[in-house]
Amino acid sequence: MTYSVDAAPVWQGACYCANCQRQTATAFSVIVGVPSKPLTVEGSTLASFKTASEDYQSTTERRFCSACGSPIFSTIESMPGVAFLKAGTIDDTSWIEPTVEIWTRSAQPWAPHFENAVRYERTPA
């Protein structure tokens, strides 16, 4: 499976929610938000499952490769029009610098934080 996006990123950040911790098997997930319409996925192994946010205010659809299990991107009901790419799936990550941290209220006490990032206890409105 491959994907491409013909658009510039609109968001770079880290999510510390319990669902991202489970999905990544670590303390947070680094994600890059892009407009969802120009996102193109090729291949037949894209699968998905939905999770409720910790406050049950929104649903996240998590897309992953059913062949290898790698998380690819997520869409969040409360943030329509944006797909959140998992940074580890991007070929060149040298430019990524998270500027936002979300769900910090769920962060592990030992989790690192990004020095210049704006922090939100939940998903920002």
N, C-alpha and C positions, 0 to 999 in steps of 0.2 A: 504494500500500500504506500502511496505517496500523496502529498498534498502540496498545494501552492496557494499563495494569496497575492492578488494583484492590488495591494493597498498597503499603506503605511500603518504601523502599529498605532493604536490610540491609547494604550495603557500598558504599563509594565509593573508587575508587583509580585508579592508573595502572599499566599493564603495559608493561614494557620488553623483553619477549621478542622474539626475532628475527621470529617470525610476526606479531606486532602491528606491529612496525616495517615489515614488508613490506606489510601490509594498509592501514596508514594513510599509508605513504610518508613517514614522519617518525620521530622518536625513541621514541615511546611512544603508547599508546592510553588515553584517559581513559574509564573504564567505571563503570557504576552497577549493582550487583547487586540484583536483585529476586527474590522467590519466583517460580519458573517456572510454577506452576499457575495463578495469576491473570493471567498474561500472555496477551493475546488479540491475534492478528494477523489483519487483514482484507486481502483482496486475493489475487491469484493469482500474484504475481511473487516470492514468497519462495523463494530457492534456498539451497543449502548446500554446503559442502565441509568435509572433516575434515583436521586437521593434528595431528601428534604433537608433544608438548611437547619442549623441547630435550633433556631427559634421558630421553625415551621412556617416562616413567612414566605418562602420561595422554594422552588424546585430547581435542581441542577441536573442537566442531562450530561452524563459523562460518556465520551466516545473513546473507544479503545480498539486496538487491533486484536481480533479474535484468534489470529494465528500465533502471535507472540505474547499477547497480554499487555503490551505497552499502552499507557494512556496517551492519547493524541491531543484532544481538546475537549472543552466543556462549554455548554451554553447555560446561562442562568436566566430563569424566568423573569427575575426582577431587573435584568439588564438586557433587554431585547436588542437585537441587531449587532451583538458583539459575540465573537467566539474567542475563547481563552485557550490559546495554544500552550501546551506543556513545553517549557523552554528546552527540555532535554531532547525534544524531537526536531529542533531547529538546527540546520547544518552549521551555520556560523552564529555562535552565541556571544561573540566578542563585544558586541554593541549593547547587550542587555544590561541594564542597571535599574533594578526595581526602585520605583519612586513611591510606591504605595504598599502598605501592609494592611490586610483585612483579616478579620476574625482574630485579632490579637488577644481577645479575652480568653481564647482557647489555646493560646501558645503554651508550649511546654516551658517550664521555668528555665531550662537549660538551652532553649532555642536561641540561635543567633538572630540579630536584627540588622537591618540595613540602616546605616548611619543617617542618611538624608531622606529617608522615606517618611511620608505622612502616614500616621497610624490610625486605624479605625477599629473599634471593638467588634463591629459587625460589618456587613457589606454596606458601603455608603449608599445613601438614597440617590 
